[in-house]
């Protein structure tokens, strides 16, 4: 049976010292479970320090982004090879804030997914519709297109795995999540597209579909009661250790 996956995206919310303090607070409440994979994604400046804190704790380390080359003259970018070297196992790719603020394209997302997989890391691909796309009834098409473009030319082999996080852009940071049944509908749309692209056993074994967007200890249970929702990408609620562990305990 697959583990549920709870991922904390700390975004650009914490200083270096605050990130280390949060990692320490998480460890104080850490109770390793065979049912839940716990991942934290600090900002780049905090990755190494947090990696040292959580070493051998069972909590996994993820990055919030990466570049699509392992090395070279790419000022300001971070290599997936370097991320792996400091202990990262996961990388968030294509978050709506990068798509929106930094004009990250579907082609760039695809290149990053390939680079992450080639470096034996697990991509967390974010997809989701804006409010305008939702109101124009094009939500499912938008999400299918994002998934299709992100996975173009990608064949999974060996131990490679991939996570797709449905995060409706219009609810991120709002405190208002979508109805769990809507997350289930969207994940069913994504799953059917994956079945059209890959053999069923590959979809079942190598993909996890999760939800993100105003997840909290109160609503997490209802999301995970949905058949295709296998975890959550948590934003603001991951910035306090007690709240984050309440979510994890609710999953257990």
CORUR-V429446 format. One record per helix or strand of 2 or more residues. SS is the DSSP state (h for helix, s for strand). FROM is the first residue (numbers start at 1). TO is the last residue. If there is no record, write none. Layout:
BEGIN
ss->SS from->FROM to->TO
ss->SS from->FROM to->TO
END
This chain:
BEGIN
ss->s from->4 to->9
ss->h from->16 to->29
ss->s from->36 to->41
ss->h from->44 to->54
ss->s from->60 to->63
ss->h from->80 to->85
ss->s from->88 to->93
ss->h from->96 to->101
ss->h from->106 to->118
ss->s from->122 to->127
ss->h from->131 to->135
ss->h from->139 to->150
ss->s from->162 to->166
ss->h from->169 to->171
ss->h from->180 to->197
ss->h from->200 to->206
ss->s from->207 to->212
ss->h from->220 to->224
ss->s from->231 to->234
ss->h from->236 to->238
ss->h from->241 to->251
END
